[in-house]
Amino acid sequence: MAKKGVLPKQMLRELFASGCITGISEKYLNPASIDLPLAEEVYRLESIFLPLHDGEKVRDLLPLVGATPHRFGTPLEFGVPYLIRVEGEWKLPSMVYGYANPKSSTGRNGFFCRTVADGIDMYDALFKPGWSGEMWMLVRADYFPVLLQPGLALSQMRLFDGKSFLDDLHSELAIRDAGLLFDEHGNKLSLEDTRRHDNSFLLTIYVGGMMGWECRGTRKSLDMSKKDFYEPEDFFEPIHVSNGKYILRKNCFYILTTKERVKVPPYLSAELRAIEPRLGEFRSHAAGYIDPGWGCREDGKGCGRPITLEVIPQEDMLVRDGQRIARIRYEYMKEIPEVQYDDTGLSNYTDQETARLSKHFKKPVQL
């Protein structure tokens, strides 16, 4: 077991008990991350921003971006940035740092969501070990108005005590042992069947049949507190393909899926990483974190499941079946979590086999 890595649920609970993280209920603990619940303090902004140095607090910068108070209960305006404080007080141990990712149900709605923190000049990062201060969410509804409520979690934070990415040797050993990637039929892929870049595996896109969903934007509002409520066609159009190719349109928002089935053994976690610009001018995902146990099934004998992609092209872009579209990086857990993704019984996506919309939408009768 790695000496350094991602802190599992049982160790995150210890941080709660010791007072390093207060004001957040344990119900927000996941197998290897902490959901970040929204507080009731919200501001409408003129622009997004970042602190420049250690001494700058997010709260002190509000006048610079024309912040005006906003009340929950009315949808966020289309295309307008807002700042929402995150519940809780954080005083991390001296050797612990963190990185955040939007949750799956946030990313699948084309919802811009970045974490900002006191004294940190990067988004989605608590990269200074021992960080303490206030955390906030920068959010923007880019494709349809969104209604939020206090207590909702749009993003999740992973905490680390050191880097532990799988290098080529350990990736080969993991592939031979538990298997990490499988083809669309569930056959385990060998290292020779895959391509790696910068400690990551490259993933390809599925183009065929009902390949996914397209959103060009609508003025209809989506309430993020509702589940299995909305008709998909009120916000998205299904994409049907018969010739193995499709043109993604500039600045539209797409829910697509990988050809590969991804498995994350309990001693690992994984993250989708930004695609190499030489492979295309597009964003391949919004949500990116994949919990330990993903695709393993409760008996541990699973052969992975596809990963949903949230794609926004910067140019009109022809994609063909099997084209490289994303990359995934595995990293060691500090310990195996006491509960894994596939046996939590709480996830909305354990039966995901196609390009799946967020939990807020009714499941189509046929895909």
C-alpha positions in Angstrom: 0.0 0.0 0.0 1.3 3.5 -0.9 2.7 5.6 2.0 1.3 8.7 0.3 -1.9 9.3 -1.6 -5.6 10.2 -1.4 -7.2 10.2 2.0 -10.1 7.7 2.3 -13.4 8.2 4.1 -12.2 6.9 7.4 -9.3 9.3 7.5 -11.5 12.2 6.4 -13.8 11.4 9.3 -10.7 11.7 11.6 -10.2 15.2 10.3 -13.7 16.0 11.2 -13.3 14.5 14.7 -10.1 16.4 15.4 -11.6 19.8 14.4 -9.5 20.3 11.3 -12.8 20.5 9.3 -15.9 21.8 11.2 -19.4 22.9 10.3 -20.0 20.2 7.7 -22.1 17.1 8.4 -20.6 13.6 7.9 -23.3 12.9 5.4 -21.2 14.9 2.9 -18.4 12.3 3.2 -17.8 10.1 0.1 -15.4 7.1 -0.3 -12.5 9.4 -1.0 -13.8 13.0 -1.1 -15.8 15.6 0.8 -18.9 17.2 -0.9 -18.8 21.0 -0.5 -22.3 22.2 0.6 -23.4 25.7 -0.3 -24.0 28.2 2.5 -26.7 30.9 2.2 -24.3 33.7 1.3 -24.6 34.4 -2.5 -23.4 37.3 -4.7 -24.0 38.3 -8.3 -20.7 39.3 -10.0 -19.5 41.3 -12.9 -16.7 38.9 -13.6 -14.9 35.9 -12.2 -11.6 36.4 -10.3 -8.8 34.9 -8.2 -6.8 36.0 -5.2 -3.2 37.0 -6.0 -1.3 36.1 -2.9 -1.4 34.6 0.6 -2.8 37.7 2.3 -5.8 38.2 0.0 -9.1 36.9 1.3 -11.9 36.2 -1.2 -14.4 38.2 0.8 -12.1 41.3 0.6 -12.1 41.2 -3.2 -15.9 41.4 -3.6 -15.9 45.2 -4.3 -13.5 44.6 -7.2 -16.0 42.5 -9.1 -19.1 44.5 -8.4 -20.6 41.9 -6.0 -24.2 42.4 -5.1 -26.2 40.1 -2.8 -28.4 37.5 -4.4 -31.1 35.4 -2.7 -31.7 31.7 -3.2 -35.1 30.9 -4.6 -34.7 32.7 -7.9 -32.8 31.1 -10.8 -29.2 32.2 -11.6 -29.3 34.4 -14.6 -28.2 32.9 -17.9 -24.5 33.6 -18.5 -23.9 35.6 -15.3 -21.3 34.6 -12.7 -22.2 34.2 -9.0 -20.1 33.6 -5.9 -21.5 31.3 -3.2 -19.7 30.6 0.1 -19.1 27.0 1.1 -20.2 25.8 4.5 -17.6 24.8 7.1 -14.3 26.0 8.5 -11.1 24.4 7.3 -7.7 24.2 9.1 -5.8 21.4 7.4 -2.9 19.6 9.0 0.5 20.8 7.9 1.1 17.9 5.5 -2.4 17.8 3.8 -3.5 19.6 0.7 -6.4 19.3 -1.6 -7.9 19.5 -5.1 -11.6 19.9 -6.1 -13.7 18.6 -9.0 -17.3 19.4 -9.9 -19.6 16.6 -9.1 -21.0 14.5 -11.9 -24.5 16.0 -11.7 -23.0 19.5 -12.0 -20.8 18.7 -15.0 -23.6 17.0 -16.9 -25.7 20.2 -16.9 -23.0 22.3 -18.5 -22.8 24.3 -15.4 -19.5 26.3 -14.8 -18.3 25.6 -11.3 -14.9 26.5 -9.9 -13.7 26.5 -6.3 -11.8 29.6 -5.0 -10.2 29.9 -1.6 -8.5 32.5 0.5 -4.9 33.2 -0.5 -4.9 30.6 -3.4 -4.2 31.9 -6.9 -5.6 28.8 -8.6 -9.1 27.4 -9.1 -10.1 24.1 -7.5 -7.0 23.9 -5.4 -5.9 24.0 -1.8 -2.3 23.4 -2.9 -0.7 24.8 0.2 -0.3 22.2 2.9 -1.9 23.3 6.1 -4.3 25.8 4.4 -7.0 27.5 6.5 -9.7 30.0 5.5 -13.0 30.4 3.6 -13.9 28.5 0.5 -16.3 29.7 -2.2 -17.9 28.5 -5.4 -17.8 30.5 -8.6 -20.7 29.4 -10.7 -22.4 30.3 -14.0 -25.3 28.8 -15.9 -24.0 28.7 -19.5 -26.8 26.7 -21.2 -29.9 27.1 -19.2 -30.9 29.0 -16.0 -30.3 27.0 -12.8 -32.0 27.1 -9.4 -29.9 26.3 -6.4 -30.6 25.8 -2.6 -28.4 25.9 0.5 -26.9 22.6 1.4 -26.6 21.4 -2.2 -23.1 20.2 -3.2 -21.8 21.2 -6.6 -18.2 20.2 -6.1 -16.1 17.8 -4.1 -12.7 18.1 -2.5 -10.0 15.3 -2.4 -7.3 15.6 0.2 -3.8 14.2 -0.1 -0.6 13.8 1.9 1.6 13.4 -1.1 1.6 12.6 -4.9 1.3 9.0 -5.8 0.5 8.8 -9.5 0.8 5.4 -11.2 3.9 5.4 -13.4 4.3 3.1 -16.4 5.6 0.1 -14.4 2.8 0.3 -11.8 0.2 0.9 -14.5 1.3 -2.3 -16.2 1.1 -4.3 -12.9 -2.4 -2.9 -12.2 -3.6 -3.8 -15.7 -2.2 -7.4 -15.3 -3.7 -7.8 -11.8 -7.2 -6.2 -11.5 -7.5 -4.7 -15.0 -8.1 -0.9 -15.5 -9.5 -0.6 -19.0 -11.8 -2.9 -20.9 -13.3 -2.8 -24.4 -17.0 -2.2 -25.1 -17.6 -6.0 -24.8 -16.0 -6.3 -21.4 -12.7 -7.8 -22.5 -9.7 -6.6 -20.5 -7.2 -4.4 -22.4 -3.5 -5.1 -22.0 -0.9 -2.4 -21.8 -0.2 -2.9 -25.5 -3.8 -2.3 -26.3 -3.7 1.2 -24.7 -1.8 4.4 -25.2 -0.3 6.5 -22.4 0.7 10.1 -22.2 2.0 12.1 -19.1 1.2 9.3 -16.6 -2.3 9.0 -18.1 -4.2 6.6 -20.4 -5.8 8.1 -23.5 -9.5 7.2 -23.9 -11.6 7.2 -27.1 -15.1 8.3 -28.0 -18.0 6.1 -28.9 -19.7 7.3 -32.1 -22.7 5.1 -33.2 -26.3 4.4 -32.6 -27.7 6.7 -29.9 -24.3 8.2 -29.1 -25.3 11.0 -26.8 -27.1 14.4 -26.2 -26.6 17.9 -27.6 -27.6 21.1 -25.9 -27.6 24.4 -27.8 -29.1 26.4 -24.9 -32.6 27.0 -23.7 -34.3 29.6 -21.4 -36.1 26.8 -19.4 -34.9 26.6 -15.8 -33.6 23.5 -14.0 -33.9 23.1 -10.3 -30.9 21.2 -9.0 -32.8 19.9 -6.0 -35.2 17.8 -8.1 -34.4 14.2 -9.2 -35.8 12.1 -12.0 -38.0 15.2 -12.8 -37.3 16.7 -16.2 -37.9 15.4 -19.7 -34.5 15.2 -21.5 -35.9 16.6 -24.7 -36.9 19.9 -22.9 -33.1 20.7 -22.6 -31.2 18.3 -24.9 -31.6 16.7 -28.3 -30.6 13.0 -28.7 -27.9 12.3 -31.3 -28.4 9.3 -33.5 -25.6 8.2 -35.8 -25.4 5.3 -38.3 -22.1 6.0 -40.2 -19.6 6.2 -37.3 -19.0 9.9 -37.6 -20.6 13.2 -36.3 -19.8 16.9 -36.4 -19.8 18.6 -33.0 -20.8 22.2 -33.3 -18.7 25.1 -31.8 -19.8 26.1 -28.3 -22.6 23.6 -28.1 -22.6 21.3 -25.1 -22.5 17.5 -25.5 -23.0 14.5 -23.2 -21.0 11.7 -24.8 -19.3 8.5 -23.7 -16.1 6.6 -23.9 -15.7 3.4 -25.9 -13.5 2.0 -23.1 -15.0 0.7 -19.9 -13.1 2.1 -17.0 -12.4 0.2 -13.7 -11.0 1.8 -10.6 -9.8 -0.9 -8.0 -10.4 0.0 -4.4 -6.8 0.8 -3.7 -6.8 3.5 -6.5 -8.8 6.5 -7.5 -8.7 8.3 -10.8 -9.2 11.7 -12.5 -10.0 12.8 -16.0 -7.3 15.3 -17.1 -7.4 18.1 -19.7 -6.7 16.7 -23.2 -3.5 17.5 -25.0 -4.2 20.5 -27.2 -2.5 18.8 -30.2 -5.4 16.3 -30.1 -8.1 18.9 -30.5 -9.5 22.3 -29.4 -12.2 21.2 -27.1 -13.0 20.6 -23.4 -13.5 16.9 -22.9 -15.1 17.0 -19.4 -16.3 19.1 -16.5 -16.7 16.6 -13.7 -13.5 14.5 -13.6 -13.1 12.6 -10.3 -13.7 8.8 -10.2 -14.1 7.1 -6.9 -12.4 3.9 -5.7 -14.5 0.9 -6.7 -16.0 2.4 -9.8 -16.9 -0.4 -12.2 -15.9 -3.2 -9.8 -19.4 -4.3 -8.7 -20.0 -5.3 -5.1 -18.3 -8.7 -5.7 -15.2 -7.1 -7.2 -15.6 -8.9 -10.5 -16.8 -6.0 -12.6 -15.4 -5.2 -16.0 -15.7 -1.4 -15.7 -18.3 0.9 -17.2 -18.1 3.7 -19.7 -17.2 7.3 -18.6 -19.6 10.1 -19.4 -18.0 13.0 -21.1 -19.1 16.7 -21.0 -17.7 18.1 -24.2 -17.6 21.7 -25.5 -15.8 22.2 -28.8 -14.1 25.5 -29.6 -14.5 24.8 -33.3 -16.9 22.7 -35.5 -15.3 19.3 -35.1 -15.7 16.0 -36.9 -15.4 13.0 -34.5 -15.2 9.4 -35.6 -15.7 6.2 -33.6 -12.5 5.4 -31.7 -11.0 8.9 -31.9 -9.0 10.0 -28.8 -11.1 12.3 -26.7 -9.9 12.2 -23.1 -7.2 11.0 -20.7 -7.4 9.4 -17.3 -4.8 9.3 -14.6 -4.8 6.8 -11.7 -3.4 7.5 -8.3 -3.0 5.5 -5.1 -5.2 5.7 -2.1 -3.5 6.3 1.3 -5.7 3.3 2.5 -8.5 1.3 0.9 -11.7 3.1 1.8 -14.1 1.5 4.2 -16.8 1.7 1.5 -16.3 1.8 -2.3 -18.3 3.5 -5.0 -20.2 0.4 -6.3 -21.3 -0.7 -2.8 -22.4 2.7 -1.4 -26.0 2.2 -2.7 -26.2 6.0 -3.0 -24.9 6.7 -6.5 -27.1 7.6 -9.4 -24.7 6.2 -12.0 -23.8 2.6 -11.1 -25.9 1.3 -14.0 -24.4 3.7 -16.5 -23.8 2.0 -19.8 -24.4 4.9 -22.2 -24.1 8.7 -22.3 -26.2 9.5 -19.2 -27.8 12.8 -18.4 -27.7 14.0 -14.9 -29.9 12.6 -12.1 -32.3 15.5 -12.5 -33.7 14.0 -15.8 -36.0 11.1 -16.3 -34.3 8.1 -17.9 -35.3 7.7 -21.5 -37.4 4.6 -22.2 -35.0 3.7 -25.0 -31.5 4.9 -25.8 
